[in-house]
Amino acid sequence: MAQNNCKCNNSIKCSVNNCAYHNNTSDCCSLESIRVGCCGCEPTNCAGTECASFKLDNAR
């Protein structure tokens, strides 16, 4: 389980269970803020964006 799993930022909802910052109990992010990035040059829908703060949780 991630070290940051005890924190929960209710302003950042998250369902990515294998992220090191994911709080399993509340389905939120444990970071104070996140960075959103683009997967392509000019995204036209949400599939063209990503959470650039994602970090794979190798402990899960």
Biopython code that builds the backbone (N, CA, C, O; Angstrom):
import numpy as np
from Bio.PDB.StructureBuilder import StructureBuilder

atoms = [
    (1, "MET", "N", (0.843, -1.178, 0.000)),
    (1, "MET", "CA", (0.000, 0.000, 0.000)),
    (1, "MET", "C", (0.886, 1.238, 0.000)),
    (1, "MET", "O", (1.936, 1.246, 0.643)),
    (2, "ALA", "N", (0.488, 2.259, -0.694)),
    (2, "ALA", "CA", (1.296, 3.460, -0.845)),
    (2, "ALA", "C", (1.456, 4.187, 0.483)),
    (2, "ALA", "O", (0.560, 4.180, 1.326)),
    (3, "GLN", "N", (2.605, 4.809, 0.650)),
    (3, "GLN", "CA", (2.887, 5.570, 1.857)),
    (3, "GLN", "C", (1.935, 6.748, 1.988)),
    (3, "GLN", "O", (1.545, 7.096, 3.103)),
    (4, "ASN", "N", (1.550, 7.374, 0.870)),
    (4, "ASN", "CA", (0.671, 8.535, 0.890)),
    (4, "ASN", "C", (-0.801, 8.161, 0.979)),
    (4, "ASN", "O", (-1.654, 9.048, 0.942)),
    (5, "ASN", "N", (-1.121, 6.899, 1.095)),
    (5, "ASN", "CA", (-2.500, 6.437, 1.040)),
    (5, "ASN", "C", (-3.353, 6.977, 2.187)),
    (5, "ASN", "O", (-4.579, 6.973, 2.079)),
    (6, "CYS", "N", (-2.746, 7.440, 3.280)),
    (6, "CYS", "CA", (-3.526, 7.937, 4.411)),
    (6, "CYS", "C", (-4.083, 9.334, 4.145)),
    (6, "CYS", "O", (-5.065, 9.730, 4.773)),
    (7, "LYS", "N", (-3.474, 10.091, 3.223)),
    (7, "LYS", "CA", (-3.955, 11.426, 2.894)),
    (7, "LYS", "C", (-5.043, 11.343, 1.842)),
    (7, "LYS", "O", (-5.106, 10.386, 1.070)),
    (8, "CYS", "N", (-5.898, 12.351, 1.817)),
    (8, "CYS", "CA", (-6.950, 12.388, 0.805)),
    (8, "CYS", "C", (-7.294, 13.826, 0.480)),
    (8, "CYS", "O", (-7.705, 14.586, 1.356)),
    (9, "ASN", "N", (-7.124, 14.204, -0.788)),
    (9, "ASN", "CA", (-7.540, 15.514, -1.258)),
    (9, "ASN", "C", (-8.880, 15.320, -1.953)),
    (9, "ASN", "O", (-8.929, 14.863, -3.094)),
    (10, "ASN", "N", (-9.953, 15.662, -1.276)),
    (10, "ASN", "CA", (-11.294, 15.438, -1.812)),
    (10, "ASN", "C", (-11.589, 16.268, -3.060)),
    (10, "ASN", "O", (-12.581, 16.020, -3.745)),
    (11, "SER", "N", (-10.742, 17.244, -3.360)),
    (11, "SER", "CA", (-10.921, 18.046, -4.565)),
    (11, "SER", "C", (-10.403, 17.337, -5.812)),
    (11, "SER", "O", (-10.717, 17.738, -6.933)),
    (12, "ILE", "N", (-9.603, 16.276, -5.620)),
    (12, "ILE", "CA", (-9.059, 15.526, -6.752)),
    (12, "ILE", "C", (-9.577, 14.099, -6.682)),
    (12, "ILE", "O", (-9.024, 13.268, -5.962)),
    (13, "LYS", "N", (-10.622, 13.818, -7.419)),
    (13, "LYS", "CA", (-11.189, 12.471, -7.472)),
    (13, "LYS", "C", (-10.301, 11.610, -8.365)),
    (13, "LYS", "O", (-9.812, 12.090, -9.388)),
    (14, "CYS", "N", (-10.086, 10.366, -8.003)),
    (14, "CYS", "CA", (-9.201, 9.492, -8.758)),
    (14, "CYS", "C", (-9.672, 8.047, -8.654)),
    (14, "CYS", "O", (-10.072, 7.588, -7.584)),
    (15, "SER", "N", (-9.621, 7.339, -9.773)),
    (15, "SER", "CA", (-9.991, 5.921, -9.782)),
    (15, "SER", "C", (-8.852, 5.046, -10.312)),
    (15, "SER", "O", (-9.083, 3.898, -10.691)),
    (16, "VAL", "N", (-7.635, 5.574, -10.341)),
    (16, "VAL", "CA", (-6.475, 4.846, -10.852)),
    (16, "VAL", "C", (-5.812, 4.113, -9.685)),
    (16, "VAL", "O", (-4.953, 4.666, -8.998)),
    (17, "ASN", "N", (-6.221, 2.870, -9.475)),
    (17, "ASN", "CA", (-5.771, 2.106, -8.314)),
    (17, "ASN", "C", (-4.276, 1.827, -8.274)),
    (17, "ASN", "O", (-3.718, 1.642, -7.193)),
    (18, "ASN", "N", (-3.610, 1.792, -9.433)),
    (18, "ASN", "CA", (-2.189, 1.447, -9.414)),
    (18, "ASN", "C", (-1.277, 2.675, -9.352)),
    (18, "ASN", "O", (-0.070, 2.558, -9.565)),
    (19, "CYS", "N", (-1.846, 3.856, -9.062)),
    (19, "CYS", "CA", (-1.037, 5.057, -8.859)),
    (19, "CYS", "C", (-0.581, 5.111, -7.402)),
    (19, "CYS", "O", (-1.348, 4.801, -6.489)),
    (20, "ALA", "N", (0.659, 5.502, -7.197)),
    (20, "ALA", "CA", (1.217, 5.580, -5.848)),
    (20, "ALA", "C", (0.504, 6.623, -4.983)),
    (20, "ALA", "O", (0.572, 6.557, -3.756)),
    (21, "TYR", "N", (-0.174, 7.578, -5.608)),
    (21, "TYR", "CA", (-0.837, 8.653, -4.876)),
    (21, "TYR", "C", (-2.332, 8.410, -4.671)),
    (21, "TYR", "O", (-3.015, 9.246, -4.079)),
    (22, "HIS", "N", (-2.841, 7.293, -5.143)),
    (22, "HIS", "CA", (-4.267, 6.983, -5.039)),
    (22, "HIS", "C", (-4.633, 6.569, -3.616)),
    (22, "HIS", "O", (-3.946, 5.748, -3.007)),
    (23, "ASN", "N", (-5.712, 7.135, -3.092)),
    (23, "ASN", "CA", (-6.242, 6.737, -1.792)),
    (23, "ASN", "C", (-7.377, 5.750, -2.041)),
    (23, "ASN", "O", (-8.461, 6.142, -2.471)),
    (24, "ASN", "N", (-7.129, 4.475, -1.772)),
    (24, "ASN", "CA", (-8.104, 3.418, -2.041)),
    (24, "ASN", "C", (-9.393, 3.585, -1.265)),
    (24, "ASN", "O", (-10.467, 3.266, -1.776)),
    (25, "THR", "N", (-9.309, 4.069, -0.062)),
    (25, "THR", "CA", (-10.473, 4.181, 0.801)),
    (25, "THR", "C", (-11.480, 5.197, 0.272)),
    (25, "THR", "O", (-12.686, 4.957, 0.323)),
    (26, "SER", "N", (-10.998, 6.321, -0.230)),
    (26, "SER", "CA", (-11.882, 7.417, -0.629)),
    (26, "SER", "C", (-11.887, 7.706, -2.119)),
    (26, "SER", "O", (-12.561, 8.641, -2.550)),
    (27, "ASP", "N", (-11.158, 6.937, -2.923)),
    (27, "ASP", "CA", (-11.036, 7.183, -4.367)),
    (27, "ASP", "C", (-10.694, 8.632, -4.665)),
    (27, "ASP", "O", (-11.366, 9.298, -5.452)),
    (28, "CYS", "N", (-9.631, 9.108, -4.021)),
    (28, "CYS", "CA", (-9.148, 10.456, -4.261)),
    (28, "CYS", "C", (-7.628, 10.420, -4.332)),
    (28, "CYS", "O", (-7.011, 9.379, -4.103)),
    (29, "CYS", "N", (-7.035, 11.554, -4.647)),
    (29, "CYS", "CA", (-5.584, 11.663, -4.762)),
    (29, "CYS", "C", (-5.017, 12.172, -3.441)),
    (29, "CYS", "O", (-5.641, 12.997, -2.774)),
    (30, "SER", "N", (-3.859, 11.695, -3.067)),
    (30, "SER", "CA", (-3.245, 12.142, -1.818)),
    (30, "SER", "C", (-2.357, 13.372, -2.019)),
    (30, "SER", "O", (-1.863, 13.936, -1.042)),
    (31, "LEU", "N", (-2.147, 13.796, -3.266)),
    (31, "LEU", "CA", (-1.341, 14.986, -3.523)),
    (31, "LEU", "C", (-2.141, 16.264, -3.255)),
    (31, "LEU", "O", (-3.370, 16.252, -3.320)),
    (32, "GLU", "N", (-1.449, 17.360, -2.956)),
    (32, "GLU", "CA", (-2.116, 18.648, -2.771)),
    (32, "GLU", "C", (-2.598, 19.204, -4.097)),
    (32, "GLU", "O", (-3.618, 19.891, -4.150)),
    (33, "SER", "N", (-1.872, 18.912, -5.167)),
    (33, "SER", "CA", (-2.254, 19.350, -6.501)),
    (33, "SER", "C", (-1.671, 18.367, -7.507)),
    (33, "SER", "O", (-0.749, 17.617, -7.187)),
    (34, "ILE", "N", (-2.209, 18.373, -8.721)),
    (34, "ILE", "CA", (-1.697, 17.518, -9.785)),
    (34, "ILE", "C", (-1.419, 18.370, -11.019)),
    (34, "ILE", "O", (-1.900, 19.497, -11.140)),
    (35, "ARG", "N", (-0.640, 17.810, -11.920)),
    (35, "ARG", "CA", (-0.376, 18.457, -13.198)),
    (35, "ARG", "C", (-1.074, 17.645, -14.279)),
    (35, "ARG", "O", (-0.907, 16.428, -14.349)),
    (36, "VAL", "N", (-1.852, 18.309, -15.116)),
    (36, "VAL", "CA", (-2.532, 17.656, -16.228)),
    (36, "VAL", "C", (-1.738, 17.946, -17.488)),
    (36, "VAL", "O", (-1.380, 19.092, -17.760)),
    (37, "GLY", "N", (-1.465, 16.893, -18.260)),
    (37, "GLY", "CA", (-0.703, 17.052, -19.489)),
    (37, "GLY", "C", (-1.472, 16.521, -20.681)),
    (37, "GLY", "O", (-2.560, 15.963, -20.540)),
    (38, "CYS", "N", (-0.887, 16.703, -21.865)),
    (38, "CYS", "CA", (-1.500, 16.257, -23.116)),
    (38, "CYS", "C", (-0.771, 15.024, -23.647)),
    (38, "CYS", "O", (0.444, 14.892, -23.498)),
    (39, "CYS", "N", (-1.524, 14.140, -24.258)),
    (39, "CYS", "CA", (-0.940, 12.963, -24.902)),
    (39, "CYS", "C", (-0.554, 13.274, -26.345)),
    (39, "CYS", "O", (0.296, 12.593, -26.919)),
    (40, "GLY", "N", (-1.165, 14.287, -26.930)),
    (40, "GLY", "CA", (-0.898, 14.684, -28.301)),
    (40, "GLY", "C", (-0.702, 16.187, -28.390)),
    (40, "GLY", "O", (-0.657, 16.878, -27.372)),
    (41, "CYS", "N", (-0.587, 16.677, -29.583)),
    (41, "CYS", "CA", (-0.359, 18.113, -29.797)),
    (41, "CYS", "C", (-1.571, 18.957, -29.444)),
    (41, "CYS", "O", (-1.439, 19.959, -28.741)),
    (42, "GLU", "N", (-2.753, 18.571, -29.921)),
    (42, "GLU", "CA", (-3.965, 19.337, -29.687)),
    (42, "GLU", "C", (-5.099, 18.400, -29.302)),
    (42, "GLU", "O", (-5.835, 17.936, -30.173)),
    (43, "PRO", "N", (-5.255, 18.112, -28.007)),
    (43, "PRO", "CA", (-6.317, 17.185, -27.607)),
    (43, "PRO", "C", (-7.701, 17.755, -27.903)),
    (43, "PRO", "O", (-7.948, 18.950, -27.740)),
    (44, "THR", "N", (-8.595, 16.873, -28.342)),
    (44, "THR", "CA", (-9.965, 17.281, -28.636)),
    (44, "THR", "C", (-10.974, 16.601, -27.726)),
    (44, "THR", "O", (-12.169, 16.889, -27.805)),
    (45, "ASN", "N", (-10.512, 15.698, -26.859)),
    (45, "ASN", "CA", (-11.385, 15.042, -25.880)),
    (45, "ASN", "C", (-10.532, 14.600, -24.702)),
    (45, "ASN", "O", (-9.309, 14.740, -24.734)),
    (46, "CYS", "N", (-11.163, 14.069, -23.667)),
    (46, "CYS", "CA", (-10.424, 13.719, -22.447)),
    (46, "CYS", "C", (-9.421, 12.593, -22.670)),
    (46, "CYS", "O", (-8.481, 12.455, -21.887)),
    (47, "ALA", "N", (-9.593, 11.782, -23.716)),
    (47, "ALA", "CA", (-8.625, 10.722, -24.010)),
    (47, "ALA", "C", (-7.277, 11.307, -24.435)),
    (47, "ALA", "O", (-6.264, 10.607, -24.415)),
    (48, "GLY", "N", (-7.260, 12.572, -24.814)),
    (48, "GLY", "CA", (-6.028, 13.226, -25.222)),
    (48, "GLY", "C", (-5.288, 13.905, -24.086)),
    (48, "GLY", "O", (-4.284, 14.581, -24.311)),
    (49, "THR", "N", (-5.783, 13.727, -22.850)),
    (49, "THR", "CA", (-5.131, 14.314, -21.684)),
    (49, "THR", "C", (-4.730, 13.220, -20.715)),
    (49, "THR", "O", (-5.197, 12.085, -20.815)),
    (50, "GLU", "N", (-3.858, 13.567, -19.775)),
    (50, "GLU", "CA", (-3.393, 12.593, -18.793)),
    (50, "GLU", "C", (-3.002, 13.299, -17.504)),
    (50, "GLU", "O", (-2.734, 14.500, -17.498)),
    (51, "CYS", "N", (-2.974, 12.551, -16.429)),
    (51, "CYS", "CA", (-2.464, 13.076, -15.173)),
    (51, "CYS", "C", (-0.945, 12.925, -15.231)),
    (51, "CYS", "O", (-0.421, 11.816, -15.125)),
    (52, "ALA", "N", (-0.246, 14.038, -15.400)),
    (52, "ALA", "CA", (1.202, 14.009, -15.512)),
    (52, "ALA", "C", (1.871, 13.796, -14.153)),
    (52, "ALA", "O", (3.092, 13.657, -14.081)),
    (53, "SER", "N", (1.087, 13.770, -13.083)),
    (53, "SER", "CA", (1.619, 13.512, -11.744)),
    (53, "SER", "C", (1.610, 12.030, -11.406)),
    (53, "SER", "O", (2.082, 11.638, -10.339)),
    (54, "PHE", "N", (1.079, 11.196, -12.304)),
    (54, "PHE", "CA", (0.976, 9.752, -12.070)),
    (54, "PHE", "C", (2.337, 9.150, -11.753)),
    (54, "PHE", "O", (3.340, 9.479, -12.385)),
    (55, "LYS", "N", (2.354, 8.261, -10.763)),
    (55, "LYS", "CA", (3.559, 7.495, -10.411)),
    (55, "LYS", "C", (3.105, 6.068, -10.129)),
    (55, "LYS", "O", (2.258, 5.838, -9.266)),
    (56, "LEU", "N", (3.668, 5.120, -10.855)),
    (56, "LEU", "CA", (3.297, 3.725, -10.679)),
    (56, "LEU", "C", (3.637, 3.246, -9.284)),
    (56, "LEU", "O", (4.756, 3.443, -8.810)),
    (57, "ASP", "N", (2.681, 2.622, -8.627)),
    (57, "ASP", "CA", (2.892, 2.073, -7.289)),
    (57, "ASP", "C", (3.320, 0.631, -7.439)),
    (57, "ASP", "O", (2.485, -0.243, -7.669)),
    (58, "ASN", "N", (4.597, 0.372, -7.312)),
    (58, "ASN", "CA", (5.142, -0.978, -7.478)),
    (58, "ASN", "C", (4.804, -1.896, -6.321)),
    (58, "ASN", "O", (5.011, -3.106, -6.411)),
    (59, "ALA", "N", (4.283, -1.338, -5.228)),
    (59, "ALA", "CA", (3.947, -2.154, -4.060)),
    (59, "ALA", "C", (2.598, -2.839, -4.193)),
    (59, "ALA", "O", (2.268, -3.717, -3.396)),
    (60, "ARG", "N", (1.816, -2.448, -5.186)),
    (60, "ARG", "CA", (0.471, -3.037, -5.341)),
    (60, "ARG", "C", (0.524, -4.229, -6.221)),
    (60, "ARG", "O", (-0.504, -4.858, -6.470)),
]
sb = StructureBuilder()
sb.init_structure("model")
sb.init_model(0)
sb.init_chain("A")
sb.init_seg("    ")
for serial, (resi, resn, name, xyz) in enumerate(atoms, 1):
    if name == "N":
        sb.init_residue(resn, " ", resi, " ")
    sb.init_atom(name, np.array(xyz, "f"), 0.0, 1.0, " ", f" {name:<3s}", serial, name[0])
structure = sb.get_structure()
